[in-house]
Amino acid sequence: MTRRLYFTEKPDQASVLAQTLGGYDAGQKRSGYYDCAGGHRVIWAYGHLFRLKMPEEINPEWATWRMEDLPLDIQRFDYVLDDRGDLGQLKKRQFFALKQSLPDFDEVVIATDDDREGEVIGWLPLTLLGYKGPVKRITYSQIDVKAFRVALDNIREGATFKNRFHEGLARAAIDMIVGLNASRVTALAFGQDRSDIPTSAGRVQTPVLNLVGERCDEIANFVSQPYYEFLANGTVDGLELELAYAPEDKILDAGEAERISQTIPDTAELFVRHEDKRTSPPKLFNLNALQGAASTQFGFSPAKTLEIINKLYVAGILTYPRGLPRVLPEAMSSDTGSLLYHLAKIDELETGGLASLIAGHGFSYRKEVYNDREMAGHSHHAIIPNPNRIEATTLNLSSLEPDEQKIFLLVARVFIAAHLPDYCYKATVIGFEHEGKVFKTQIDVPVSQGWKAIYDEADDADEETSEGETRRSGVLPDIKSGDVFRAIETTIISKKTRPQKFYSVKSLLAKMAALGLGAPSTFDKYETTLRNRMYIEGPQAKVEVTTRGQESLKFWRTYAEILTSPDLTIEIEARLAALLRGEVAYADVLTYAREMTGAIVRSIKDAPPGSVDLERVRVSRPPSIKLRRYVKKAAEIMGVGLPSGILSSASACSAWLETHKAEIDDAFSKPSEKELWLVDAILNGNPDLVFPDQDRSSREKISAFISAHREHARPAPSEKMLAYAQKRADELGVQLPLDARRYNERLAEWLKDHPVPPSAKQLDYARKVASVLGIELPEHIEVSSDICRVFLDEHADKAGSSGGTKGGGSRKGMRRRATSRKQSRRRTG
C-alpha cells in the first residue's frame, strides 16, 4: 500500500485532513504532524517556510546603499528558512519535520491552497530538499471533511501544477528586482536619511499611488462653471406638482436660461407614462467586491477584511476567498438548496423576513449565479457560506467574533439575495413638453421587494446622481394623460459643475481590478503599504494623497514615468501568464524585468540634484514596538511624563533616552518585582538562608543571591489559590495540610489528589465534544473536574471548528476559559 506524506499550508487544514484520513492522534500536534490510518502522515506549514535572501545576505557590501551598486546584479534568487518573528521557530520545526519524514513515505501530496502562492509554499521546500520522488496534488475550495474526501477521490499528478510554481517564483523575484532597486535609487536621489520612513516604490504600489494622485490633482485643478436648470410648479385639479427640466447639454449662459424661462406657458397638457421595471439581485462576492462592500458598510480596511475572511475560510465557514469569478459552477446547485434551508434558520437572517420570502416566492437557480461559461479557466468560485459545514458552524453565530459575524452575514445575505426574485417597481413619468424641452418627474412605486427584503445594498458614494432630475418613491398621484397643468411658475435654478469624487477604498480596489494591477489576493497589501509609507491618507470613503506622496509622484512622473503607469505591471502579468501556460521560460521573464528596472534606475540616476523638496518627503520613522515599550517603561519607573509626540518618532525616542541616560540607568539598577518574588521563593524553600532587608534595594546583590540559590526556590501559593483550595477542602470535609499551605507545588499535588466532580453542565458539554470528535472520554472524568477541564482544554476548540459549539458557549469564551485554567495551573505548579 502506498504511504503518503500530505503537506498543507496551515495547521487547521492539516487537522481537518487528518480527520478525513482517520486514525489520527490530536496530541501529535505538538510534534508538527499527524500520523493517520493507512500509514499516512499530515504535515503543515505556517504559510511560506522560506524567504528570499536579502541583498546584504547575498553580498555584505550591499548593506550600504550606494548609487554605483544600482541596479543590484542579483544573478541567483536563493531562499533561506524564514525563522524570523513569532512563527519563526514553528516554521523551523515544521521544516525539519518535513525533512525527516520524506524518506519514510512513498510519495508526497501537496494539499496547500489552490493558487500561485500555495504552489510555492508546497513545492519550494521539496525542491530545496532535493526531493525526487513522486508528487501528487489535491485541490479544494472548502475546508471540511466532505470537501477533502472529494479532493482525495480526485487526486492529480503534481507535475500538472509545476508551471504555476515557477510562475510564483518568478513573481517574487520580479517584485524584488523592481521594488528593491526602485526604492533604493529613489531614496538616494532624494538624499533621504535612513532614520526617516523609507521611500518605497514598486511595479504595483506606485501606479496605485499615481491613480490616487491623478484624481486628487483633477479635483484640485477643477474649475467650476455655473449652469442652469429649471423647476416648473403648478397644480392639476388642485393637486400641487413640481416638474424639472435638466438638459443633457448643460445651459451655461444666464441670458439663454432667462429666455427659456420666459417662453414657458402658464398651462400645459400633461403626459403620463407607466413602465414596469425590475432590478436584478447583486452578484455574488469575489474578494475584491467583498473588500469594497465591507469598506463601505463597516469601514473595514481591505487588510482587515482579508484577515477576517481568511479566518472564516480556515474555520470552514466560508469557501475559498481568492477566486476571480462571481458565479458558481452549475453542478453546485444541488448543494446550495440545503445551504439556503439552513441559512433561513439563523435568527439574524430570519429577522429580515426570509421565511416569508421562501413561502411567497421560493428560490430560483438563476443563470446569473450558476454559470459554467464564466467559471471556465478558473479553479475557484465566488465566496459563499460553506455548503458542507453550514448546519454545524453557522447556526450559532455567538461562536464568531463581532466583526466575523458582520462579514459572514454580509456574504450570507448576498448569497440569499442572489436566489430571490428581482426587485420590481412601477416607474411613472409625469411631464409636459414645450419647444422640445421636457419638464418631468418620475415616481417609483415598489411592487415586489424581492431580494431587497433581505439585503439592503449600500449606495456607492462614488456614483454621481443625475443632477436636476426629480425622482422619488411614494404614492402615485391621481393624474392621467391629457390633464391640464395650470398656473405654472418657472424658477431658474443656478448650479455649478462638480469634479469627480475622491476615490473610496471600494472604488480604488475596483479600478485596480479593472486595470489588472496585481492579483486580487494582494490588493489589500498595496493599500496598507501606501498608508504605512504615509503616501496616502483619509478614511475608507475618501482616499487622498499626502504631501509626501505628491512630491514623490512629481519626481517619478518626471524621471521614471513607466513606474507610475499600469503598463509595466500589465506586461509583467501577461508574461507570468505565458510562463504558466509554458509558452515562455522563467529566465526570459526575469530578463525582461531586469531590463525595465535598469532603464528606471538609469533615468533616476540622471535626475539633477535638488529635483525634489526633501522636506516634503521626509517623515520621521516611527519607533519599533520594543523601543516604545522601553521608553514608556523608563518614564514610568522614573515617575516623569513624556514630551508630546515623542512616541511617534524613533529619533525623538533615541534622543530622549540619551538625554536621560544617567537617570534611566539608576532607575533600572533597582530590582524588579519578579526578582524580589524570586528572593522570597528561595527563602521559602530554604529556611536556613538569610537575605538582609537592607540588601533588597541592591539589584546587584539580589542577582548574585538568585544565581547562587535559584534551585532552592519554592514559591508560596497565592492567596487566590489558597482560597480556592480551602473551598475544596471545606466541600470535602478535610483539613488542608500545612505543607500545602506553604508550598505551591504541594498545593497543586493536593488538589490533584482531592478532586471534586465536574458540574452536570460541564460533564454534559464534555460528552458532546467527545461525540462530535468521535473519541472516548478519559477515565475518571466523572469524578474529577480537573480531568474534565484538561479534556476540554485539549479538545473543545477542535469540536468547535468541526461541529459548532452548541450548548457549550462561544469558541472565544472557551479559549478565554482555557487560557485562564492554564494560567491557574502554572501558578499552582
N, C-alpha and C positions, 0 to 999 in steps of 0.2 A: 504494500500500500504506500502511495506517495505521501511523504510527510512534508507539510507546507509551513513556511515561515511567513506569516502575514505582517505587513508593515503599514500602520495607519499614520495619519497626520497628527491626531490629537488623542489624549488618553480616553476621552469619552467615547470616541469612535471605537477604540480598542475594546472597551468594556462591553459595548453592545455587540460587537463582532464576536467576542469571546462567548457571550451568552448564546449567540446564534449557533456557534460551533458546539457548545455544550461541554460539560465536564470540567469547567474551569474553577479555579480557586481564587476568589476575590482577594484573599490575603496576599497573593503573589504580587499585587500591585507595587508593593514597596521594593520588589526586585526588578521592576521595569518591564515585566512581561506577564502573560497568562499562558499556562500550558492547558490545552484543551483536549477533548476527546479525539481519538484517531491519531494521537501523536503530533498534532499541530500546535503551533505556538503563535501568539499575537504579541508584537512589539509595537510601540508607538514612538512618534517624535513629539517634540513641542514646537511645531512649526519648522522653520529651517534649522537644521542642526549645524550647518556650515555657513560661513560668510566669506565674501571676497576679501582677499588681503588688502589692507590699506596701503597707500603709496609708500609710507615710511617703513612698512614691513617688507616691501619689495626692494626698496633702495633707501637706506637710512639717510642719505643726503637729501631726499625729497621731503623730510620732515620740516625743513626750512623752505619757505615759499620764495622762489626766485624766478624772475621773468625768463632768464636764459634756459631754465629747465622745461619751459612750456612750449608745445604740448608734451606732457609726460609720455615717454616712449615705453609704454607697457606692452610687452610682447606676449606675455602669458598672464592669463587671469586665473591665478591659483586660489584655492579655497583653504580655510583653516576652520577648525572646530570653534563654534561660537560659544565660548564658555563665559561670556560676559553677563552681568546683570543677575536678576533674581532667578532666572531659569538656567543660568549657565551650568551649574553643577548637575542639574537634572538632565540637560542635554548631553553632558559628558557621560553620565551614567547610561543613557539610552544608546549612545553610540557604541560604547563598549559592550552593552548587552547584545546589540545587533552584531558586532564583530565576532563575539564569542559564539553566537548562535549559528551563524551562517554555515559552518562546516557540518553541522549536525542535521541539516534538512535537505530534502531532495530538490526543492525549488522555492523561490520567493514569489509572494503575491503582493504586489503594490496595491494598497487599499486607501490611498490618500484621496483628497478632493479631486474631482474630475475636472481639472483645469490646468493651465500652464504652470502656476506656482506649485500645485500638487504634484505635478510630474517631476519638477526639480527636487522637491522635498523627498520624493520616493527614490528617484534614480541616482541622485548625486552621491549619497553615502555608499551605495552599491558600487558605483563607478570608482570612487576614491579608494575603496577597499579591494579593488581588483576582482570583484566577483564575476565569474564566468559561467555560472550555472544558469538553468532555465528561469525565466521571469514571466509571470502571468500578471493580469490586471483585472480588478473588478471595479465597476463604476456604479454610482447610486446617486439619487437626488434627495433621499431622506435617510436619517439616522435612526433606524429601528430594526427590530429582528426581522420583520416581514421583508423590508427593503433589502436587507443583507442576504436573506435567503434567495431572493430573486437574483441578486448580483452574483452569488456563488453558483447559481444554476447557469449563469451566462458568462462564466469566466472566459477571458480572452487572452490572446498572446500579447505579452508586454511589448514586443518589438513594434506592434502597431502604433504605439504611443511614443516611440523613441524620438521622432521628429519634433514632437511637442516639447520634449525635454531639451533638445538642442535650441529650440525657439526661446525657452525660458532662460537658458544660459546666455544666449545672445542678448536678450533684453536687459539682463542685469549688467553685462559687460558694457553695453552701449550707454546705459544710464550713467555708469561710472566714467566712461570716456568723455561724454558730452558735459555732464554736470560738474564733474571734478575740475576739468580744465577750464570751463567757462566761469566757474565760481572763483577759482584761483586767479585767473588772468584779470578778471574784473576787479577783485579786491586789491590786487597790486596796482592796477591802473588808477584806482581811486586813491591809493595811498592810505588805505584804511588800517587802523590799529587792530591787532589781533584780539585786544581785550574788548572790542565792540561786538555787537551782534554781527555774525559773519554775513558777508554778501553771499547770496545764493542764486544760482541760475541753472536752468535745465531745459531740456527739449519740450517739456510739458508745462512746468510751472511758469516759465517766462511768457509763453504765449497766453496762458490763462491770465497772468497779471496784465498783459497788454490788452486783453479783452476788457477787463475792468477799467484800465486806464483810458482806453478809447471812449468808452461810454461816459466816464466822468468828464473827459475833455469835451465831448459833444454837448453835455449838459451845461458845462461852464461857459462854453462859447456860443451857446444858443441865443439868438436874438429874437425875442418875442415880437410878433406882429399882431396888431388889432384886426379883428374881423367881426362880422355882424350876422346875427340870426334874428328870427322873428317869432313872436308869440301873437296868436290871434285869440282873443277872449270874446265870448258871446253866449247866447242862450239858444236852446232848442226846446220849444214848448215849456219855457220856464226853467229848464234844467241848464245850469251853468256848465260850460265846456271850454277847455283850453287846448288849442292846437298849435303845433310848432312847424316852422319851416327852417330846415338846416341843409342848405345846398351842399352837394359833394364838393364842388369847386367853391371854396370859401369866397365870400364877398369881402374884399379888402378896402373898398372905397366907401367912406361915410356918406358921400353925396349919392352914390348909387343906392345905398341902403335906404336913404330918405326917400328917394324917388320911388322905389319899390313899395315902401310903406304907404305912400300917398295913393297908389293905384289900387290898393285892396278895397273891394266894395264893402258896403255896410251889411249886405246879406249875401248868402251863397247857398247853393244846393249841396247837401252832403252826400257822400257815398259811404257805404258800409260794406266791407269785405270780410268774410269769415273764412278762416283756414284752419283745418285740423293739423296740429303739429305734434311732433314727438322728439324726445331726446334719448339717445341710446345710453346704456349704463357706461360707467368709466371702464377703461381697460384694466386688466389685472396688473399688478405691480411687477416691474423688474427692480433691480437695486437702485438705479438712477431715479426712477419715478417715486419709489418709496422714500428715498432720502429727501427728495424735493417736497413730498407731501408732509413728511414729519417736520421738515423745516418750517413750512407754512403753518401747520396746525399746532405744533408743540414748541417751536423754537429750537428744535434739536439741530446741532451741527451734523454734517454728514458723517464725521468720525464717530460721534456718539451713536447715531442711528445704526451704523455698521456694527459697532461693538454690541449693541443690543440684539441686532438680527443674528449675529454670529452665535451669541449665547443661546438664542431660541432655536437656532438650527442644530447646534451641538446637542442641545437637550432633546432633540427630536420633535420639537413643537412646530417649527416652520420647515419648509423644504429649502433646498439649496439656494442661496441668495445671489449668486453671481452670474446667473444666466442672462442672456440678452432678450429672449422673446418675452412677450407679454400675453402669451397664449399657453394652452395646454395641448398635449397630444390628444387626438381623438379617442384613443384607447382608454384614456383616463376617465372618460365619462361614466364608466361602470363603477369606479371607485368613489367618485365625488358625491353620488347620491347619499351614501351613508354619511359622508362628511357634512353635508348640508343638514341632514337629520340631527346629528349630534350638536352642530353649532346652534341649532334652533333651541336647544335645551339650556344654553348658557344664559343666566339671568341678565347679564349686561347687554346681551343681544335681544333677548325676548322683550325687554322694555321698549325696543324700537318697533314693536308690533309685528315681529317676524312670524309668529304663529298665525295671525290673521291673514298675512300675506300668503302664506303657504296654503291656507284654507281657501282663500279667494282666488288665487292665481296659479298656485303651484310653481314649479321651477321649469325653465326651458333650457335645453342644452344648445346654446347659441353658437353659430359658426364663428362669431367674433371671439369666443372663448376657446373652443376646441377646433384647432386648425393645423393639420399636418403640414400644409404647404408653408406656413410661417415657421414651423418647427424644423423644416428641412435644413440640415447642416449644423444643427445645434444639439448639444448633449443635454442641456437643462432647460426646463420650462419656467414659467412665471412663478413668483413667490406666493405660496398659499399655505394655509394650515396643513400639517402633515396628515394625509388621509389615513395612514396606518396607525396613528397614535392618538387621534382626536378624542376617542372615548376615554382614554386613560389619562391624558395630560392636560386637557383644557377645560374640563367641566368645572374644576376648582381653580379659579383664577387667583385665589389668595396665595397659591404656591409661587406666583410670579411677583417680581418687584413692580412697583407702580409704573415705572417707565416701560418695563417689559409688557405690562398689561396694555398700555397705550398702543404700542407697536402691534401687538398681537391682535387687538380689537380692530385696529385700522386695517390690517391685512384681511381679517375675517369679514369685516363689513364690505370691503370692496369685492371679495370673493362672492359673497352672497348677492350683492347688488348686481354683479355681472350675470347672474342667472335669473334675475327678475325682469318683469316686463318693462318696456320703455316708459319714461315719464311722458304722459300725454296731456296736452292742453289745447284750448281753442284760442287762437290768435285772432283778434278782431281789430281791424284798422278802420278808424273813422276819420274822414277828412273832406277837404274840398280842393279843387284845382282852379287856379286863376293864372292865365297867361303862361301856362307851362310850369307854374310854381305850385307845389303840393304842400298844403298845410295839413298835418295829420297827428294822430296819437294812436298808439297800439295798446290794447288791453288784453292781457293774458289771463285766461280763466282755467285753472287746473281741472282736468277731467279725471285723471288717474295718477296718483303719486308714483306708482310703480317702484323702481329702485330707489327713488329719493326718500321713501319711507324708512329705509334702513341706513342710508349713507348720505350725509349732507356734505357734498363736496365743497371744500373751501374755495372761495374765489381766488383766482390768480391775481395777485397785486400788480403783476407786470402787464396785464392785458388792458389796453385802452378801451374806455367805453365810448360809444358813439355820442359825440357832443351835439347837444341841441335836440335830441330826439326825446319826445315824451312817450315813455313806455312804462307801464305799471301793471301790477297784478291786482285783481279785485273783482267787484261785481260789475257785470256788463250793463251799461245804461240802456234804457228802452228807446233806442234810436234805430231808424231804418233808412235805407237809401231813398233819396227824394225829400227827406225832411229839410226844413229851411233853418239855416244858422243865421240868427238875427243879431242886430246891434253889435256888429263886430268892431272891436277896438284893437288896433295893431300896435304892438310895442317892439321897438328895436332893442335887441339885447347885444350889448358890446362885450366881446370876449377877446382873449388873447391866445395865440398859438402856444402850445406847450411842448417841451422837449420830451424825448423818450425817458422812461423811468430808469432809475438806477437798477442795476442787476440785483435781484434777490439771489440767495443761495440756490433756490429752486431753479430759477431761470438760467443761472450760470452753469449749473450741472447739465441742464438741458442743452445749452449751447455747446458745452464740451462734448456731449454725446453726438450732437449733430455734426460737429467738425471732425470727430474721430480723434479727439485729444486724449490719448491714454486709454487704458482698459477700464471698464465700469467699476471693477473691484478696487481701483486705485484713485477714483475721483476724489474721495474724501481726503486722501493723503495730501493732495496738492492744495486744497483749500486750507487745511491745517498748517502746512508748511508756510504758505504765504502769510498767514496770520502770525505764526511764530517768528517769522523773519521781519515782522512789522512792515510788510509791504501793503497789506490791505487791512481794513478795519470796518467797524459798523455792525449792526445787528443782522440777523438772518434775512430780514426783509429789505435791507439797504446796504449793499457792499460798496465801499468806496476805497479808492487808492490813497495811501498816506503820502506825506511829503517825501519820505524816503523812497517810496515806490515811484513817485512821479520823477524824481531826479534820476533814479536808476534807469527808468524806462527811456528818458530823454537821451541818456548815454547809449543804451543798447540800440535804440532806433537809429542813431547816427552812425555807430561803428560796428554793429552786428545785427543788422535788420533781420537776417534769417532766423536769429534766435528768438525774435518776438513774433514770428509768423507760425501758424499751424503747419505750414508746408513741410518743414523738416520732419516733424513727428509723423505726419501723414505718410510721407515717403518711407520713413523707417518702419512704421507699422505695416506698410504694404510689403516691404522686403521681408519682415518677420513672417508675414502670412505666406509668402512664397517659400520661405525656409520650412514652414510647417508642411507645406504641400510637397516638399522635396524638390523644388524647382531651382533653388539656389543653395550654395554651400554656406556653412556657418562663417567661414573665414571671409567670404565675399561681403556679407552683411556688415561685419566689423570693419572691413576695409573702407566701405562707404562712410561709416560713422567717423572713422579716423580722418578721412579726407575733409569732411564737412567741419569737423572740430578744428582741424589745422587751419582752415580758412577763417573760422571765427576768431581763433587765438591771434593769428597774424593781423587781422583787421583791428582788434582791440589794442594790440601792442603798438599800432601806428597812431593811436589817439594821442594828440599833443597834451602836455602837462596842463592841468587846470581845466580839463574838459568837463569836470563835474564839480559841483559845490560840495566839498567834503562835509561841511557842517550839516548839510541837508540829508546826508546818507548815514552819518554816524549816529548810532544809538547804543548806549552802554549795554553790555551783555548782562543779562540777569544772573544773579548768583545761583549756584547749584543748591539743591535742597540741603545737602550736607553743610555748606557754608552758611546758609540762612539759619539752620538749626544751631550751629555753633555760635553765631553772633547773638542770637536771641538768648541762648543759654548763658553766655558770658554776661550779657546785660542783666539777666535775671539774678545770677549769683552775686554780681556787683551791686545790685539794687539801684540801677540807673535806667533812665529812659533812652530809647534810641532816637536819633535825629529823623525827622520826617523824610520819607522816600528812600532811606538808606537800603532797605531790603529789596529794592528793585534794581540795584546796580552792584555788580560784582566788584568793580574797582572801588566804589564807595565803602563796601563792606571791608575790603582789604585795608583801605586807608584807616578806617575806624579801629580795626584790630591792631594796626601798627601804632596808632596814637596811644592806645590804652594797653599796650603790651605788658607793662610792669604790673598794672592793676589786675589784669586778667591772669597773669602768671601767679600772682599772690592769691587770687580768688580760687584758682584751680589747684593750688597747693593744699587746700583744705580737704579733708577726707569726704568721700561721698556717703550717702545714706546706705548704699549697698555694702561699702567697706565696713562701716560701723556695724551693720547687721551681721556680717561675717565674723567680726570680732566676738559679738555676743554668741553666735552659734558655736564658735570654737571654745569659748569659756563654758558654755552649757554642756559641751561634750567632754570636757576635762576640768573638773572642779579644782584640780591641783594647780592649774595655770592661773596666773595673775596678770592683769594688764592695768596699770595705773590710770586713774581717771584723767590726770593731767596730760597724759600722752594721747588722749583721744582727739586732740586738736592738731596732731602732727601726722600728716599723710605719710611721711617717710617712715615713721615708727610703726604706723598701722600696717603699711605694705610689708615691712620686714616681719612683723608678727604673723600676718596671714601666710606669707611664703613659708615660714618655719612650721606652722601648726595647722595648715589647711586640712590635713587628713583627720584632725580631731573634731572638725565641725559637725555638730549635731543640732540643727535648728530646732527651736521650740515651736510647737504648733501655734497657729494664730488663734486669737480669741474667737474668731468666727468658726474655725474648725473645732475648737474645744466645745463651743456651744452646740454645734451640730452633733458631735459625738456624745455629749451629755444628754441631749434629747433622745438619741438612740438608746443609750443606757437606761434612761427612765422608761422608755417604751418596753424594753426587755426585762426591766426589774432587776438590773445587776449594777455593780459598782464599777466605775471607771478606774482602772489601775493607775497607780502613781506614776509609773514609768511612761504610760501613755499620755499622761498629762504633761510630762516633761519633755518627751522626745517626739518629734514629728513622725519619724518612720515607725515608731512603736504604735502611735495612734493610728496610722494607716493600716498596720497589721491587725490591730484590734478591730477596726471597722470591717476589715475583710473577714475576720473570724466570727463576727457577730452581725450577720446580715439581718435585714428586715424584708419581708415580702414586698414585691412591687405592687403598686396600686392596680386595681382591676382595669382601669383605663390604660395604664402603661403596658400591662401584660397583653391586653387585647390588641393594642397597636403593634406590639412585637409579633404577635401571631399573624397579623395582616401583612407585615413586612416579610415574614418568612414565607407566607403563602404566595405573595407576588413574585419573590425571587426563587421559589421552589427549593428552599433549603430547610434543614432541620433546626429547631430551637436548641440552644445549648442546654446541657444537663444542669439541673438545679435552678433554672431560671425562675421557676415558680416561687422559690423560697428566698431569692436574693435580688433586691432591687439594684445592687451593683452590677451583677451579671447581666441583668436586663438592660441597664444603661450602656454597658460596654457593647452589647449586641446592637443596640440602636445606633450608637456612635459609628459602628463599622458598616452598618447596612441600610440605615434609614435613607441616606441620600440616594443610594442606588435604587432603592424601591421607588423613591420619588421620581427619578428620571426614567424609570421603567414602567411604572404603573400609577403615577399620581400619588397624592398624599392624602387622599380622602380619609377623614376620620383621624388623621394624625397631625393636623396643623400644617402650617406653611413650611416649605422647604427652608425658607430663610429662618423661620423660628426654630426648626430642628437644628440648623447649623449653629445658630446662636446658643441654643441649649447645650449642644455637643461641645462647643468651644468652652462654655462655662464649666462643664463637667471635667474636661481635660485639664483646665487650669486648676480646678479644685484638687484633682488627683496629683498634679505637680506640687501643689502646696503641701499635700499630705505625704508625699513620697520623695 
